[in-house]
């Protein structure tokens, strides 16, 4: 089977290009790359992640909901839980809608919303998750083995 090298870009439909560009540049530090009129492309210089903001002529002004078929949320990686704490402080200072950091079985999560209510997440994985991902990159684990190990791990946590 052919492989793919990763995610090339992510495009989000927004209601106001100026407002959304301001959010993603001021809050997340993305840099404007290109402006095609109805599409603006931003980039995270460190990771190379490209985000396109699209405004469709026939689009609606209805707010985002993860309950509609399509996008549920956009997950981005943080280097550590301490970094999530820094993000949480930044969100508080900038008036960003967010849910406090949640510590889960495989890491910590900080959920927040953009101006259109699009669900975004920063997460920092823990050592267990990082170890399992390294193992998955090294060998092709059977799906039933993965499921059994996850269930055993969750059971050991009492979840």
C-alpha positions in Angstrom: 0.0 0.0 0.0 1.3 3.5 -0.8 2.1 5.6 2.3 1.5 9.2 2.9 4.0 11.5 4.6 1.6 13.3 6.9 -1.1 16.0 6.9 -0.3 18.6 4.2 -2.8 21.3 5.3 -6.1 21.8 7.0 -8.9 24.1 5.7 -11.6 25.5 7.9 -14.7 27.3 6.6 -15.2 30.5 8.6 -17.8 33.3 8.7 -15.4 36.3 8.8 -11.9 36.0 7.3 -10.5 39.1 9.1 -11.7 38.0 12.5 -10.5 34.4 12.0 -7.1 35.5 10.7 -6.7 37.8 13.6 -7.5 34.9 16.1 -5.1 32.4 14.5 -2.3 34.9 14.2 -2.7 36.6 17.6 -3.7 33.6 19.7 -1.7 30.8 18.1 1.1 32.8 16.4 0.5 31.5 12.9 2.0 33.7 10.1 0.0 34.9 7.1 1.3 33.1 4.0 -1.1 33.8 1.1 -4.4 35.7 0.5 -6.5 34.4 -2.4 -9.5 36.6 -1.6 -11.9 34.0 -0.3 -9.1 31.8 1.1 -6.3 32.9 3.4 -3.4 30.6 4.2 -1.5 30.7 7.4 1.6 28.7 8.5 3.2 27.7 11.8 6.9 28.4 11.0 8.3 25.9 13.5 6.3 22.8 12.4 5.3 23.7 8.8 1.6 23.2 9.6 -0.5 25.1 7.1 -4.0 26.3 7.9 -6.3 27.7 5.3 -9.3 29.8 6.3 -12.1 29.8 3.7 -15.1 32.0 3.2 -17.6 30.5 0.8 -19.9 32.8 -1.1 -22.9 30.5 -0.5 -21.8 29.7 3.0 -24.1 30.2 6.0 -23.5 32.2 9.2 -24.5 29.2 11.3 -22.0 28.5 14.1 -19.9 25.4 14.1 -21.1 22.3 15.8 -19.3 19.1 16.2 -22.7 17.4 16.1 -22.9 17.8 12.3 -21.2 15.2 10.1 -17.7 16.4 9.2 -15.1 17.9 11.5 -15.3 17.1 15.2 -12.2 19.1 16.3 -8.7 20.0 15.4 -6.1 18.5 17.7 -2.6 20.1 18.0 0.3 18.7 19.9 2.0 20.5 22.9 5.4 19.5 24.1 4.4 19.0 27.7 1.7 19.6 30.3 3.7 22.6 31.5 3.3 24.1 28.0 -0.5 23.5 28.3 -0.5 25.6 31.5 1.2 28.4 29.6 -1.4 28.1 26.8 -4.2 28.2 29.4 -2.8 31.4 30.9 -2.5 32.9 27.4 -6.1 32.0 26.6 -7.3 33.6 29.9 -5.4 36.8 29.1 -6.7 37.0 25.6 -10.3 36.1 26.5 -10.4 32.9 24.5 -13.2 30.4 25.3 -11.6 27.3 26.8 -12.1 24.4 29.1 -9.5 24.0 31.9 -6.8 21.3 31.3 -8.0 17.8 31.7 -5.7 15.0 32.7 -6.7 11.8 30.9 -5.4 8.2 30.6 -3.0 9.0 27.7 -2.1 12.6 28.4 -3.5 16.1 29.1 -5.9 18.1 27.0 -6.8 21.8 26.7 -9.9 22.4 24.6 -10.7 25.8 23.2 -12.9 27.5 20.6 -12.1 29.9 17.7 -14.4 32.9 16.9 -16.8 30.6 14.9 -16.9 28.1 17.8 -14.7 25.6 15.9 -13.5 23.1 18.5 -9.7 23.1 18.9 -7.5 21.1 21.2 -3.9 21.2 22.5 -2.7 18.0 24.0 0.4 16.7 25.6 0.8 12.9 25.6 2.2 11.0 28.6 5.0 8.5 28.8 2.7 5.5 28.3 1.2 6.9 25.1 4.6 8.0 23.8 6.0 4.5 24.4 3.2 2.8 22.6 3.5 5.1 19.6 7.2 4.5 19.4 6.5 0.7 19.5 3.8 1.1 16.7 6.3 2.9 14.5 8.8 0.1 15.1 6.5 -2.9 14.4 3.1 -3.7 13.0 1.1 -4.6 16.1 -2.0 -6.7 15.5 -5.2 -4.7 16.2 -6.5 -7.2 18.8 -3.2 -6.9 20.7 -3.5 -3.1 20.7 -7.1 -3.3 22.0 -6.2 -5.8 24.7 -3.3 -3.7 26.0 -5.4 -0.5 26.0 -8.1 -2.3 27.9 -5.6 -3.7 30.4 -4.1 -0.3 30.9 -7.4 1.4 31.4 -8.4 -1.3 33.8 -5.3 -0.7 35.8 -6.3 2.9 36.2 -9.8 1.9 37.3 -11.5 3.5 34.3 
